[in-house]
Amino acid sequence: MCSDRCGHCVTCLIQIDWELGIRCRRNICVSSNSYKMCGITGVFAFTEAGQETLARLSAASGALSHRGPDAEGLFRHGRVGLAHRRRAIIGLGAGADQPFSDPQQRHTIVFNGEIFNYVKLREDLQARGCRFRTDSDTEVVLQLYQQEGAACLKKLRGFFALAIYDARDESLFLARDRFGEKPLLYYRDSDKLMFASEMAALPALGVPRELDYASLLQYLQLTYVPAPASMLKGVKKLLPGHALYIKAGKVQDTQWYRLPFESARALHNPLSYGQQQTKLRELLEQAVAERMVADVPVGAFLSGGVDSSVVVALASGQLPNLKTFAVGYKGHPFFDETSYAELVAQQYKTDHTTLWLTTQELQEHLLGMLDSLSEPFADSSALAVYALARQAGQQLKVVLSGDGADELFAGYNKHLAEYQLIKGGFKTAAVSWLEWLWKLLPRSRNSFAANKVRQLQRFAAATGLSPQQRYWLWAGWQREEQALALLHPQQRPLAFNRLYSARKSRLLDCLQSNPYDLNSVLCADWHLVLANDMLPKIDLMGMAHGLEIRSPFLDHRLVKFAFSLPVASKLAGNMRKKILQDTFRSLLPAALYKRPKKGFEIPLQSLLQQEGNALVEELLADDVIAAQGIFDVQRVRAMRQELGRRPQNPVSVWMLLVFQYWWRKYLA
């Protein structure tokens, strides 16, 4: 057992270097705060036929090599096989390699993630008499599980996906963090259960490559496939805050964490607005500090919006010359926010890098980004995150981001629109009456005027709809009937069915709350948009370049507090994220408060019309679509032809392009 940073290994009595993480000769000592980025996969066989799948475990691990290119660990015991891929950042000792087993070889864990409070948990376990061979959070999680079982998850502050095998009773425990920051997918049939950090590993284990048409229909509306479904039939995503317990051929799914949303409770928050601000600052400062703990330098993404700027302001107070990164687009000022990012960087004297991208440079990143997707994912901003993560990953291994703030504090345009619809009044009625006009005017996302017309048209279309119908309109990039019309007539019944309807209904559960208000919409966003769009985006794009992206706004104590706040603290008049802006107003340049809200987008139309046009013509060609038999040839042809003019919605073409690239790689 090692002393705490004493400079010696008590067992071997030799000098060691804690800063470099040099191990003792018995592989007992390792660097503290050992930082890792990983991928995990495994098999639990129910039958002898299922055990044959264990021979494919190494191939499945290889499919995750980008998540951990530096080391591979394999474990097999009876009917269970586990694999782990590791990205080594500094001198991470072999004693903490995974799969990691206890000295008695009863429990074995594979773990992907980071536990920020593991030092305190370790001290508590030591007080109970536990002894440790490493300083890794992985061993802390394993010993905590041995002490408390599944209840240990509630003590973990951080993000993770894990699997723990118990050799004594031949059981397997799988779990995912509260909000789904780390992915975990699985497939079950009568012979076995297989799991992995990304879908790419599952076909390598023999999962059937069969398209789920209900998922495809949702993808064509949302640009992603919401959990628990996936684009492959039978492959499920373990929901955030859920765990699986597998034993004797039975699989039990339990929810160990539930979003603390109670619509009535927020109406009666006992704190004054000033007290709310004080509490918010305290919680966010603590969340930023925890996420800066690492053995490697930490930087931050800086978009120029309030969210990332607040994170940078707080992080700069703890780390001088913080490295910050922004992305801008040459020749496309409508999408550019770099001037605001530079104001923040100047104020806090950060070591700032602006990555300027032309459409040609976006094209150069396109194939790399598409290759990093093992499931279709068409949030086009992923391309910008991919490029930015590549830039940051050349200098750092950890960055902070502002993800989650919009979903917590009502930062999206749709939140303001829903708030105004709930409130009603003359302006709301006038926009609805003029729907005929908005339909006549040009609308797109490529200029201020055309984008405003697009927003007015969507607002008018939402009036008169139920909260559930409105939310689905806000969440989607094209309507249900438009997405369905894209499919081949023979495939439409496979997509639009009871399974599709049940999945959609589950996603809208939060909107059934009583009373219904804007917090209900934020709850729906947390389960749909954040968990299935924002978090997969930063995980996939970061892992593609060995970069871990951490968001302080996803601290579960901060989330609990935010959902206890009344709507009036989040949105008032036209001011979104009111409490966040008011709390940190003194820390940020005034210019950040005097500009319209803009999403993190790319000049997609220009990319598709110019540099990406060859790929469009190749993957969406009539003969390709006809031979494939998934989409309607005439509809796709019309979209392709419209792209050469002034498309109202280039995202629909982008969704098809992303899907086609994935289909050719995995299913063709």
N, C-alpha and C positions, 0 to 999 in steps of 0.2 A: 504493500500500500504506500502511496506517495504522500509526502508532506506537501502542504499548500505553498507552492512557489518558494520552497526553501532553497532550491538550487541543488538538492541531492535526492537521489532515490533511496528511500529508507531501506528497501529490500536489498539493493545491490551495493549501496554505500559508494556510488561513483558520482562524480560531478556531471550534471546534465545542463543543457541550455534550454530554459523554458521558452525563450523568445523564438528560437528556431524550431522548437518542438522535437529535439533529438531524443529518441527513445532510450530507455535503459536496455541493457543487454537481454533482459528477460521479457521485453515487449510489454512492460507493465505501465510505464509512464507515457503519456501523450500530451500534446499541446492542449492547454485549456481553451475553452470556447471554440473547440474544433469546428470549423466551418465547412460545409459540404453542400453540394448540389447533386441530386441523385435521381435515379429511376429504379423502380421496383417491379417485379413480376413474379408469378408463382402459380402452382397447380395444387389442388386438393383432389385426389382421385377417390371416387366412391367405390369403384369396381376394379377388377384386374384389367379390363379393357381401358379404363381411364388412366391406369398407371403407365400405359404405353406413351402417353403424352409427355411424361417426364423426360423422355429422351429429346424432346424439342426445346427444353428449357434454355439451353445455351443459345439457340437461334433466336428465341424471343428476347433474351437479354441483349443480344447483338442489335436487335431492332431499336433498342433504347440507348445505344452507345453515345448518341449526341447529348444525352442527359448526364452521362458520366463516362467520358472517354478515357479516364486515367486508370481505372481499376474495375475488375469484375469479381464478384463473389457468388459462388453457387453452393447450395445446401440441399441435401436430400436425406429423407428419413422415412422409410416405409412408403406410405401413400402420398407424401407431401414433398414438394420441391419449391425452393425459394431462390430468387436471384436478385442481385443488387448491382447497380452501376454507380460508380463514384467519380466525382470530379474533385481532384485534390488541389487545394489552393495554396496551402503552406504545408509544413512538415506534419501532416496528419499521420499519427502512428498506426502501425499495423494492428496494434492491440484493439483498435476501435473499428477495424474493418467489418463489413457486413457481408452476409448474414452474421449476426452477433448472438452468441449463446451464453447462458449463465454457466458457472463452473460445474454444475451438476448435469448440464446438457439437457435440462428439461424444457426450458423455454428458449426459443430462437426468434429473433426479430429482424425484419427489414423495415427501414424507416427512411422516409423522404420528408425533409422539412427542417424547421428550426424552432426550438423551444426557448423563449426569451427568459423565462424564470427558472431555468433548470438548475442554476447554482443554489437558489433558495430551496428548491425541491430536494436537491442532493443533501443539503445540510439537514433538512428535516428527516430524511431517510437515515442518515448517519446517526442522528439522535436516537433512532429506533434500533440501532445496532447493525445497520446494513454496511457492508464494506464494498469498495469499488476498485476495479482494476484499471479503469480509464477515467479521464476527465470529460468524456463525451456526453452530450445530452441523450444519445441513443441508449446508453446503459441506464441513465436515470429513468427514462421512460419504461424500460423493461423492468427495472426493480420496482418502480411505482405500480406497474401492472401486477406484478407478483404479490404486492402487498394489498392492493385494493381492487383488482379486477377492472372491469369496464368503467367503474366510477372514477378511476384515475384520470380519465379524459377531461373531466371538468376542472381539474387543477392545472391543466396545461395552457400556458399563454403563448400562442404562436400559431404556426400553420404546419400541417402534416398530413401525410397519408402513410399508414403503417399496416403491417401484418405480423402477428405473433402466433407462433406454433407451439402447442403444448404436447410434448412427446408422450407424457404420461397418459392423458385421456384422448390423445389423437384428435385434437380440436384445433381450429384455426380462427383467429380473431382479426377482422379487418375493420379499420376505422378511418374516417376522414374528418378534417378540421371543421370548425363551426360554420365557416362561410364558403368553403370550397376553394381555398387558395391553392391547394395542391390537388391534382386530379387523381382519380382512381376509378377504373372501369373493370367490369367483370362479365363473364359469360358462364352460364350453367346449363348442363344437360344431364341426362340420367347417369352418366359415367363420371362426371368431374365438374369442378368449378375452377375457372382460370381467371386471373386478375392481372392488371398492369397499370402503370402510370399513364401510358398512352395507348391508343387503339392499335398503333403499328405493331405492337408485340403480340396481339391476340391472333391475327391470322397466322403468324409464325408458329403459334401453338395449335393451329388447326381449326380455328373458329370459322364456320361457314361464311363465305363472302356473299351474303344475300342482302340486297337493298331493302330498307324499311321505307315504304312509300309514304306512310303517315309522317315519318320524320322528314322526308324530302319535302312534303307540302308545308310543314312548319318552317323548314329552312328557307324555302322560297319566299316566305313572308318576312322572317326575322333576321336572316343572314347567318343563323346558327341553329343547332338542334338542342332544345332545352332538355336538361336532365329530368327524369332518369333515362330517357330514351337516347339512342344514338343512330347514326346513319346505317349501321349494320343491324339486321334483324337479330334479336336475342341478346345483343351486347347492351349492357346497362351501365350507366354512370351511377356510382354510389352517391346518393344525395348528400349535400353538406350537412354536417352534424349528425350523420348516421353511422351505424356500425353493423357488421355482419358477424354472426357467430355460426360456425360450420362444424357439425359433429354428427357422425353416424349417418351421413347422407342427408341430413336435414340442415336447412339454412334459415336462420332467424334474423330478420332485419329490424333493428330498433333505432329509435331516434333519441340520441343522448343530449342533443342541444336543440332548443327551440327559440326562434327569434323572439325577443321580449316585446312583442307588439300587442298592446291592448288599447284599442281606440278610445275607450272611455277613460282610461287612466291618464292619458295625455291631456285630457280636457281639464284635469284638476291638479296640475302640477303645483306643488306648494311653494316653489322657489320664485322669487321675484326675477324679473328679466336681468337685473344686475347680478344676482346670485347665479343665475344660469350661465352668464358669461364667465364668471369667475370659475365655475366648475368646468366649463368647456375648456378653458385655457389650461387648467390644472391637468385634466385628463389627456389633452393632446400633447402637452409638453412631456408628460410621462411616456406616452406612446412613442413619440419621436425618439426619446432617449433610449428606450429599450431596443428599438429597431436599428440603432446605430452601433450596438455591441457586435463586434466581429473582429476576427484576427487579421482582416484585410481592410484597406481604406474603403470608406463609404462615400458615395456621391449622391446626386439627386437629379431627377428629371425636372426641368423647369419650363413649363409650357407658356407661362405668362398669364395664366389664369390665377384666380385667388387661391384655389386649393393647393397647387404645387408651390405657389409663392409663400403661403403660410408655412408649409413644411420646410422650405428652404430657410425662411427667417428663423424658425426655431432650431433647425439643425446647425445653422451658422453660429449660433450662440454657443454651441458645444464643440464645434470643429472649425477653426479658422481656415480660410482658403479652401472651403468646401468645393469640390469639383461639381459643376452643374452642366447640364446638357439640354439644348433646345434644337428644334428642327424647323427650317423655313423652306419656302418653295420659290425658286427663282422664276420671275415672270408671272407669278400668281399672287398678287397682293391681297386678294380677298381671303385667301387661306392662311395668310402670314400673321403671326403674333409675336414674332421674335423681338420686336422693339420693346414690348412690355416685359418680356423675359430679361432683356438686357438692363432695363431699369432696376429690376430686383437684384440682378447680379451685381450691378454697380453699387447699389446701396449696401449690400452685404459683402462686397469685395470677394466674391466667389471666383474660382478659377473656371471661367465660363467658356464653353464651346458651343458654337452654333453650327449645326450641320445643314448646309445649304444644298437642296436637291433640285435638279431639273427633272423634267419628265423622262429624259434619257437615263438619268441616274436612278430614278424610281424603277424604270424598266430593268436596269441591271440588278436590282434587288429582287425583282418579281419572282424569278424562278427559284431562288433560294428560299424566299418566304413560302411559296407554294409547296416546296419540297419538305418544309418543316411541319406541314399539316397532315396528320393521319386521319382526319375527318374534315369534311368541308366546313370552312369557317370564313365568311365573306364580309366581316367588318373591315372595310377597306383601310381604316386607320391602322390595322395590323401591319400594313406595309411600312408605314412611317415608324411604328414602334420597332419593327424588325431592323430598319436602317439605324435608328437611334440606339438600339441595344447593341448593335454591331460596333458603333462608334464608342459607346461607353464601355463595352466589354473589352476593348483594347487597352483600357487604362484601369478598370475597376472590376470587381466581382459582385459588388452589392450597391444598389441605388435605391433611394426612397422615391415614392411617387405620391400623387394626391388622389389616387383611385378610391372611390367609395364616398367621397364628400357630396357629390351631386345626389346620390341615392339617399343619403342621410338627411340632408338639409334642404332638399328641393331646389336643385340647380339647373334642371333641364327646361327647355322651352315648353315641353309638354306639361310640366308641373304648373307653370304659370297659366297655360291654356286651361287646364283642368280646374285650377283655382277660380279662374274667371267664369267658367261655365257653371261651377257650383254656386258662385255668388250671383250670377245673372246680371241683369241691368240693360240699359239702352245700348251700350257698345256691343255687348254680346249679341243682342237681337239684330243690330245693324249689320254685323258681319254675316250673320245667317241669311238675312234678306238679300244680301248682295252676292250670294253664292254663284248666281248666274254670271256675274261679272268676273269673279276670280277664275272661273272655268275658261273664259275667253282670253285672258291675259297669259303671256308666256311665263312659265314657272320652272324653276330648276334650283339647284344648290350652288350655282356657279357665280352668282352676283348678288349684291345686297337686295336690289329691287325684285329680281326674279325669285329669290329665296323668300322674301316677305310675302309675295303673292302665293307661293307654295304653302306657307304657313297659314295664311288667311283661308285658303281653299280647304285645307285639312281641318281648320277650326270650324268652318261652316259645315263641313260634312259630319262633324262630330255632334252638332246640336241635334237634340231629339233622340240620341242614342242612349241606351242604358250605360251605367258606369262600366260594366264588363265589355260592352261593345266599343265604347269610347277608348278604353285602355288598349284593346287589341288593335284599334286603329292607330293610336299613338305609338305603340310598340313596333308596328310593322312598317316595312319599306314599300310593300305593295299589298293590295287587298287580297282577301282570301279567294275571291272569284278570279282575280287576275293570275294568282299563283296556280290555281287549279287549271285554268285555261292553257297554261304552259305545258302541262303534261299531255302525253299521248292519250287519246280518248279511252283506249283499253286499260290504261293505268289509273285513271281517275277514281274508279271504284275502290282500288286498292289503297288509295291515299285518303280520300274523304269518306271516312267510315266511323263506326262507334269508338274504335281505338283512338283515332285522331280527336274526336270530340271529348272523350274522357280525359285525354292528356291536356287539352286546351282548358277544360273546366278546372282541372287541378291547379293549373298555373294562375287562375284567377280567384283562388280561394280567399285571398286577403281582401278582395273587393266586396265580400259578403259581410264585412264587419259592421257592427251596429254600435254607435253611429258611423256612417260612412263620411270620410273627409279626406283631405289630401294625404294624411298619414297612411291611409289605406293604400293609396297609390304608391307611396314610398315603400311600403311593405311588399307590394307586388313587384316593384322594381328590384328590390333586394333579392327576391327569389328568382326572378326571371333575368333581368338585364345584367346585374352585377355578377351573379353566380354563373351565368352561361355565356356572357359576352366579355365583360371587362376583365374578369379574373382569368379565364382561359387565354385571353389575348396576351396578358403580360406574362403568364407562365410559359406559354408556347414560344413567344418571341424572345423572351429572356433566356430560356433554356437553349434555344438555337445558338446562342452565343456565349453560353457559360455565365450568364448574368442573372443574379437573383434580384427581383424587384419586390420591395417591401412597402406596404402602405400603412402608415400610422392610423389612418381613419378606419381601419379594419380591426382595431383593438376592441375586444368584445365588451370591455367596460365602457368605452366611449359609445359603442353602438347601443348598449342598454340605455345610457343616458339620453342619447339623441332621440330614441323612440319614446322617451317619456315626455318629450317637449311638445307643447301645443303647436298647432299650425301657425299661429300668429308669431311665434318665435322664429319661424323658418321663412315665411313669405308674407310680405305686406306690401300692398300696392303693386308696383312692378319690380320690387326688390326681392330677388331670390337669394337663398342662403343668408338670410338677414342676420341671424345670430353669429354666423361664422365671419361675415364681413364686419359687423360691429365689434366683435371681440378683438379682432386683430387689425382693425383699421389703422391704429397708430404705428404698426410695424411695416406697412406696405406703402408704396408710392401712390399718391392720390390718383394718378392716371388710370390705375387698374379699376377704379370705381366709376370711371366715366366712359365706359365703352360697352357695346352690346355683347351679350353672351354669344360665344362661338364654340362649336364643337371641335374636337380634335379630328380634322378631316384632311383628305388629300385632294388634289385636283384630278379627280377620277376620270371625268369626261375627257380631259386632255390626254391622259395616259392611254385610255382605251382607243381614242381616235387616232393617236399618233404612234407612240412607241409600242403599245400593246396590240395594235390592230392586227399584226401578223398572227399572233396567238389566237385572237378572236376568230379570224378567218379559218385557221386550222382546226380549232376545237369545236367551233359552232357551224362548220360547213354542212350543207344539206345532206351529203352522203354519210357523214359521221353521225348526224342526228337520226337519220332514217335507219341506219344499221343498228344503232343503239336501241331504238324502240322505247325510249323513256319519255322523250319530249315531243311536242307537236312541231313538225318540220316547218309548217307555214308560219306559226307564231314566232319561232326562233329566227326564221329568215327575216321577218318583219322587224324584229328588234335589232338584228344585225344591220339591216339597211338604214334604220332610223339613227343608228349610232353615227353614221356618216354625215348626218345633218345636225339637228339640235335636240338631242334626246331630253325628255323631261325627267327621266329616271335612269341614268346610266348604271345605278346599283343593280338593276334587274339583269343587265348584261354581265356585270361583274360576278353576281351570284352564279350564273350559269358557267362562266369561265372557270371559276374556282372549283365548282362541282365537276366539270368535265376533266380538269387536270387530275383531280383526285380519282375519279372513276377510271381514267386511263391507267393510272399508276397501280390501283388496288383491285379493280374489278374487271377490267377489260380482258 
